[in-house]
């Protein structure tokens, strides 16, 4: 099994204004950008201090809201998609090969949250502590915690662990280094969705940059005792992302 199997290994923004998104994230997180041709379109790579951390592309249809999508490293994309269907999910992108990169497929869980199953052609590096500008965590906000736990433990093989008095995490085993994501109840009327977290040096100035550049802050700050604090933000196209400051 590869070192990163079962973990989120890539994040991708689908947006209705790629030039503005590039400018926004470049200033908020200090990311550099590099455009590469992708058939008839362009794929943008975001770089944090020499490390490629995410990609971005134009949303394929107008009806699709701008959003971030997390890629989970799996040993078999097709087996994962079959497991998602068996668990009540919906496949929206069947298994597809990307030359020299890997194979991927996208599905919704049984409550409507999306992830991408991804099997790269090369083994990932051993996970390292994330630095400023890098992704550090994911969380699923769900209207039915028990249902989401049942779905992802079946599809990705994740295990659950208690974290504090009122939080559960998905992980690959015991210990914080093996934890992948948190599971939190969604506010009333909000559908299930995933959130991706990026490390910032200081939360307050990062929030200010978001607002100055046309984004919005949905949640000013939530403290995680002994870990840090995070804010929930929206970019100008209303794609949600979290800003995280460690202790």
Secondary structure in CASP SS format (residue, H / E / C, confidence):
PFRMAT SS
TARGET T0000
AUTHOR 0000-0000-0000
METHOD secondary structure of the structure
MODEL  1
X C 1.00
X C 1.00
X C 1.00
X C 1.00
X C 1.00
X C 1.00
X C 1.00
X E 1.00
X E 1.00
X E 1.00
X E 1.00
X E 1.00
X E 1.00
X E 1.00
X E 1.00
X C 1.00
X C 1.00
X H 1.00
X H 1.00
X H 1.00
X H 1.00
X H 1.00
X H 1.00
X H 1.00
X H 1.00
X H 1.00
X H 1.00
X H 1.00
X H 1.00
X C 1.00
X C 1.00
X E 1.00
X E 1.00
X E 1.00
X E 1.00
X E 1.00
X E 1.00
X E 1.00
X C 1.00
X C 1.00
X E 1.00
X E 1.00
X E 1.00
X E 1.00
X E 1.00
X E 1.00
X E 1.00
X E 1.00
X C 1.00
X C 1.00
X E 1.00
X E 1.00
X E 1.00
X E 1.00
X E 1.00
X E 1.00
X E 1.00
X E 1.00
X C 1.00
X C 1.00
X C 1.00
X C 1.00
X C 1.00
X C 1.00
X C 1.00
X C 1.00
X E 1.00
X E 1.00
X E 1.00
X E 1.00
X E 1.00
X E 1.00
X E 1.00
X C 1.00
X C 1.00
X C 1.00
X H 1.00
X H 1.00
X H 1.00
X H 1.00
X H 1.00
X H 1.00
X H 1.00
X H 1.00
X H 1.00
X H 1.00
X C 1.00
X C 1.00
X C 1.00
X E 1.00
X E 1.00
X E 1.00
X E 1.00
X E 1.00
X E 1.00
X E 1.00
X E 1.00
X E 1.00
X C 1.00
X C 1.00
X C 1.00
X E 1.00
X E 1.00
X E 1.00
X E 1.00
X E 1.00
X E 1.00
X E 1.00
X C 1.00
X C 1.00
X C 1.00
X C 1.00
X C 1.00
X E 1.00
X E 1.00
X E 1.00
X E 1.00
X E 1.00
X E 1.00
X E 1.00
X C 1.00
X C 1.00
X C 1.00
X C 1.00
X C 1.00
X C 1.00
X C 1.00
X C 1.00
X C 1.00
X C 1.00
X C 1.00
X C 1.00
X C 1.00
X C 1.00
X E 1.00
X E 1.00
X E 1.00
X E 1.00
X E 1.00
X E 1.00
X E 1.00
X E 1.00
X C 1.00
X C 1.00
X H 1.00
X H 1.00
X H 1.00
X H 1.00
X H 1.00
X H 1.00
X H 1.00
X H 1.00
X H 1.00
X H 1.00
X H 1.00
X C 1.00
X C 1.00
X C 1.00
X E 1.00
X E 1.00
X E 1.00
X E 1.00
X E 1.00
X C 1.00
X C 1.00
X C 1.00
X E 1.00
X E 1.00
X E 1.00
X E 1.00
X E 1.00
X C 1.00
X C 1.00
X C 1.00
X C 1.00
X H 1.00
X H 1.00
X H 1.00
X E 1.00
X E 1.00
X E 1.00
X E 1.00
X E 1.00
X E 1.00
X E 1.00
X C 1.00
X C 1.00
X C 1.00
X C 1.00
X C 1.00
X C 1.00
X C 1.00
X E 1.00
X E 1.00
X E 1.00
X E 1.00
X E 1.00
X E 1.00
X E 1.00
X C 1.00
X C 1.00
X C 1.00
X H 1.00
X H 1.00
X H 1.00
X H 1.00
X H 1.00
X H 1.00
X H 1.00
X H 1.00
X H 1.00
X H 1.00
X C 1.00
X C 1.00
X C 1.00
X E 1.00
X E 1.00
X E 1.00
X E 1.00
X E 1.00
X E 1.00
X E 1.00
X E 1.00
X E 1.00
X C 1.00
X C 1.00
X C 1.00
X E 1.00
X E 1.00
X E 1.00
X E 1.00
X E 1.00
X E 1.00
X E 1.00
X C 1.00
X C 1.00
X C 1.00
X C 1.00
X C 1.00
X E 1.00
X E 1.00
X E 1.00
X E 1.00
X E 1.00
X E 1.00
X E 1.00
X C 1.00
END
